[in-house]
Amino acid sequence: MRRAVFPVALLVALSACALAAVAPGATAQTDAGTLTPIVVTALSDEPVVAALGTDNALHVIYELQLVNPQAVAVPVASVEVHSASPDIKVATFAGDDLTARLRHLDGSAVAVAVIDPGATLFLFVDIALSSSDELPDALEHHVTVGDRSFVVAPVAVAPRRPTVLAPPVAGTSWVVTDGCCGPDASHRNTILSTSDGFAVPTRFAVDLRQMDEQGRFVVDDPTQAADYPGYGTLVFAVAPGQVVTTVDQFPEQVPGTVPPPGTFDAEHNEGNSVVIRLRNGTYASYGQLQAGSVIVKPGAHVRRGQPIAKLGNSGNSSAPHLHFQLMSGPSVGADGLPFVLGAFGYAGQIDAARLAEQGLTGAYADNRVPTAQTRQRQLPLDLAILDFDASSGTSGSPLV
């Protein structure tokens, strides 16, 4: 079912109306009948699927919604994550760590772990486990407010593994930017309001940018798309499926500048795009594609590794890259799902502090390891350097 997506201003107005119906000083009630000063629920009611990341840790990633129906502000001291049975603490968020994981409705950070009267905050949870033996069947949360602690928000953990995909691009030195799993990444903290509630469609999304042999994202002029090594390279189907939607109506943006706010709404943020329904019922979404390069049509069946378009700089983009994500449905309001790449070379990590200082005009060749490690069935995490098979699916392509 397609989810309708509402602008944040309308969402806030609707939330205010709903909270106005709660009497001042009222408290929420859990299934066990325990009165609590705030309402804490999981953002999604679907079981969480754990994914092995390129850091070799098993990541359990989800969000909690914290609503304050009180007429006074409520400080949150800590949130502990426990396995439901047996009761074992697996993570604690408190102090600066808790504050760093909290976000307002619009995705902005909070200064202190305090929920204002009638307000909603979101807690971004990322639990890294050393092995699957530590993975519980269910989680629950011990939330401490003042000197009182409440057990709330059960979350089921799915026994299945993430969808295994082929790489969407070929070649070496591809870098994951704005990737999982920190709360500061815009993909991770983008929450949309839909007719079914809240959704995080870009929870596991990646922006793939290619470096040249000198570790440069841009070779010469940062305002020229052709000077970015990945620009115009082929984009491939990550698995067999059927094309659901295509968009190929937006011009290329001038690199180095961000489109003015409001240029693109949530439905068209990714510019030229392709969505493919995979055989397991999930949806692969590609964005920021080059204008005029989409060669597949809705209804067409594609094979794994088949070229579908070229990497571009359309939509809400400041430099050429491929936006890729896996979703539970075909629309922008669908929930983001974890995926793993079947096989690739792991060639190191871009230094985050250095990237923040030098940006895309820096050179990062020394962040590569001498020999890429062969990895299988892992989720590409933020700033990982990835090498893919250079021969993926290019034979006979009308785009070559």
Beta strands, then each sheet from edge to edge (+ up, - down):
strand 1: 5-6
strand 2: 28-29
strand 3: 35-36
strand 4: 39-42
strand 5: 51-52
strand 6: 58-67
strand 7: 74-75
strand 8: 78-83
strand 9: 88-94
strand 10: 102-103
strand 11: 114-115
strand 12: 120-129
strand 13: 138-145
strand 14: 148-156
strand 15: 163-165
strand 16: 171-177
strand 17: 192-194
strand 18: 197-199
strand 19: 206-210
strand 20: 234-236
strand 21: 241-247
strand 22: 273-278
strand 23: 283-287
strand 24: 301-302
strand 25: 307-310
strand 26: 322-327
strand 27: 336-337
strand 28: 339-349
strand 29: 368-378
strand 30: 384-388
sheet 1: 1+ 17- 18+
sheet 2: 2+ 3-
sheet 3: 4+ 6- 5+
sheet 4: 4+ 6- 12+ 10-
sheet 5: 7+ 11-
sheet 6: 9+ 8- 13+ 14-
sheet 7: 15+ 28+ 29-
sheet 8: 15+ 28+ 30- 16+ 19- 26+ 23- 22+ 21- 24+
sheet 9: 15+ 28+ 30- 16+ 19- 26+ 27-
sheet 10: 20+ 25-
end
